[in-house]
Amino acid sequence: MPEESLNDTPQQRARKAFIDLVTREEDAAIDLAQAALLIALEEYPDLDIASCMAQLDLLAHRVRSELGLPGPDQLPQLPTKLDLLTVIGAMNLVLFEQDHFKGNQADYYSPSNSFLNKVLEKRKGIPITLSLVYMEVGKRVGLQIEGIGLPFHFIVRCRLPDAYTYIDPFEHGRLLSEEECRERIYRVFKRKTDFDPHWFEPVSHKQLLIRMLTNLKHIYTHQEDYVRALSICDRILLLAPGTLAERRDRGIVHFHLKHYARAVKDLAAYVEHAPTGEDTSDIQRQIKAIRQMIAMLN
């Protein structure tokens, strides 16, 4: 466990616990629900993580009850003869018909859609957080559900005996074939040559958390809430320290917060390691302007 000081704020304690979780464990061993709730804890310091985890446990218990199965403590694995589509149907029944989880179309860009505690509370979210709920309930039921980071729309998949089935939790658990997923992508990119088969590979736990945090970063920067945006940038770089674009973005956030020395440090690191980037000359000019401002202030 991270070492805590009596003087630490709730946000500092949440950050230390998040750092401990994502750096101590191997990627596949990271508890996604726990990590997502620690992200939320910085925004909601009174959040009861144990209560949120219990909600996921209860959802899974109800799914197993629909299937006529005992709890996972008595039967941790699904019976081999149980049809997996039947299990998915029970999950969709509990999550979408009984508990009314749904995509928040009316307020899609609300930050609350990216916080797992609020998604569990309001039963509304965006594709990635609803997918996270689906994955976590599936894990507790005994079903392996993987996250699939398609462009602009996160979904999940489950391996059946002879194929994969794709599931869209944002659309009430709609089942999709790979071809239907491809057609969605083609409607966005128009040209089939833009298709990247890697989009159908399962994302790692850190990649999923980065995508959640990136959504928040875009929302906060659009709202010009740079204090929150900086907090998000720091956590993204904790998960992916070598990502140059994130280093650049944090430098820009530091600039807006008048952290000029830290802005120069991040932007200079970006230019050093991406000397041929499309925006490198613009960033170099910005660094020069910031250094001139620092000189004037001194």
N, C-alpha and C positions, 0 to 999 in steps of 0.2 A: 504494500500500500504506500502511496506517496506520503512523505513527511509533511505534516501540517503544523502551522503556527497558530497560536491562539488569536493572533492579530489578522489572520487571513479573512478576507471577505468571502461570502458564499460563492461569488463568481470565481474567486481565486481557488477555492477548494474544488469547485467543479472542474476548472481547467486542469488542476493537478491530477484529479482522478481520471480525466479524459486522456491526458498524456500518459499516465501509468498504464491505462488499458490498451491504448493503441501501440505503445512502444514495447510493452512487456510481452504481449502475446504474438504468436505467429498469425499471419493474416486470417487464415481460415478459422482460427480459434477466437478471434475477436467477437464478443457478444454484440451483435448489431443493435439490438434493442437497447442494451445498456449504453452503448456508445451514443446512440441517437438521443437518449434521454439525458445524458451528460451534456450534450450540445444544448439541449433545451434548458438545462438547469442554470446556465449562465443568464438566460433571459427570464426564467421563472424560478427565482431562488427558493421559493416555498414548495416547489414541485416534490411530490412524494413518489420517488422512483419505484419503490416496492409496490405501491398501489397500482401503478401503470403496468408493471410486470405481471401483477396478479390479474389485471384485466385481460392480458394476452393469454394467460393460463386458463382463465374461465372460458374465453372464446373457444380455445382448443378443446376444453372439456366438453363443451356443448356440441362441437362437431363430432367428437368421439361418441357422445351419447346418441346423436342422430344415426350413427353407424352401428349402434348396439355394442360398442366396445367399452371395456373398462378404462380407467384412467391410465396415463402413461407410466405411472409408478408401478402398476400391476402388469401392464402389457406395453413395454416401451416401443416395440416394433409393430408395424401393421401386419396382419395376417397375410401370408404370401398369396393366398387365393383371392384376396379382396381386390375387386376391380378398381384401379386407380381413378378412372373417370367417375366412379361412384363416390370416391373420397372427395374429389374436386367438387362434385355436385353438392355434397354435404357442406363443404366449406363455403360455397357460393350461397347456399340457403341461409346459413347462419350469418355470414358477414353482410350480404347484400339484401336479402329478403326480410330477415328477422331484425337485424341490427341497423340496417339502412345506411351502411357505409357507401359513400358516393363521391364522385369527383366534384370539387368546388368550382363549378363553371362560372358562377355569378361573381366570385371574388378570387379568381385564380391566383393573382399576384399578391395576396395577403401573406405576410411572413408566417402567420400561424399555420399555414398549410405545410410548412417545412419542419414543424416541431411535432414530434411523435405524440407528446402528451396532449396537445390540442387536437390532433387528428383523432385520438382515442376519445376525447371529450365531445367533440362536435360531430364525429362520424363523417367528416369531410376532409379532403386532402387533394394533393396533386398526384400524378402518376407514380412518382418515386416513393412517396410516403405511404400511399395505399399499397404499393407493391411490397414495401417493408412490412406492413401489417400482415399481408398475405403470406410472405415468407416466414415470418415469426410464428404465425398460427400454424402454418404447414409443418414447421419444424417440431412444434409441440404435439401435433397430431401424429407425427411419424412419417411425414411426406417430405421428400427433398424438393424444395422449390428454389430455382436459381434466378437471380436478377439478370435481365437482358437490357443493356443500355442502347436501345435504338435511338437514332437522331431525333431529338425533340420530344421523345415519348418513351418513358421507361415502362417495361412490361416484365413478366416473369414466364418461366417455362418449367414444365415437369416432364421427366422422361417416362414414357410409356414402354411396354414391352417391345414394340416394333417401331416407335417413332417418338418425336417430341410433340407435345401440345403446348401452345403458347396461350397465355392467359392475360387479359387486360383488366386489372383491378379498377382502373379508372372508369371502365365501362361495365360495371357490375359483374366482373368476372367472365367476360365474353371469351369464348374459346376461339383460337385462331390457328390456322395452319401456317407453316413457314411461307408459303406462297402468298397468303393474305397479308402477312407482315411485309413481304417484299413489295407488294402492290401499294401499301401505305407509304413506303419509302419512296417509291417511284413517283407518287403523286407530289411529294415534297421536292425532290431533286430533278424531276422531269426526265433527265437522261439516265438510262440504265448503266452507263459507263461510270457514273458517280458512285455506284454501289460498292460497299466495302464488306466483304464476308465476315470480317472481324466483328462487325456489329452484332452478330449472332452468337458470339462467344460470351459465356457468363462473366459478369464483372466480379472482381475481387471485393472483399468487404471494405477495404480502404477506398477502392474506386467508387463504391456506392456512397460512402460517407462524403467523399470529395464532391460527388455530383449533388448531393443534398446541400452541402455548404456553398457550392458554386451558385445554386439557385438563390440562396440567401444573399450572397455577395452582390449578385446582379440587382436584386430588389433594393438592398440598402444603398448601393451606389446610385441607383436611379432616383431614390428618395433623398439623396444627398445626406444620408445618415452615415457619416464617415467614421464615427466612433464605433458603431456596430459593425460596419464594413471591415474596419481594421481587425476587430476581434475575429471575424470570419476568415480574413486573409491569413492571420497567424495560424489558425487551425488547419487550413488547407496546406500551408507550407510545412506544418508539422507532419502531415500525412504524406506529402510529396515534396520533400525539401529541394529537389533538383529541378522543379518546374519553373523554367525561366519566365514564362508569361505571368505566372502568379507572383513572381518576384517583382516584375514590372508593375503589375496592378497594385501591389502593396505600396510600392514607391509612390505611385500616383495618389493613393489614399493618404499616405503620410504627407504629401505636399498639400493636399486640401486641409489637413489638420495643422498645417504650419510646422510640421516636424521636419524642417528643411534638411538637417544633417542626415536623418534616417532616410529621407526621400532620395537624397543623392547616393547614399550607400546602396540602396536597392536598385535604383535606376542604373548606376554605374556597373553593378554586377550583371545586370541584364545586357548592357551594351558590350561588356567584355566577353560574355559567353555567346552572344548572338550578334556578331559584328555585321552579318549580312542580312539581318532581319528587315522586313519591309518598312518597319517603323523606326529603325535604328537611328536614322538621321534626325527624325523628329525628337526622339528621346535625348539624343546628344544635345540638341538645341535647348531642350527643357532643362537638362543638367546645367548647362552654361548659364541659363537665366536664373536658376535657383542659387548657384554659386555667387552670382552677382548680388542677389538679394541678401545672402548671408554676409557678404562683404560689407554691404551698406548697413546692415543691422549691427555689425561689429565696429 
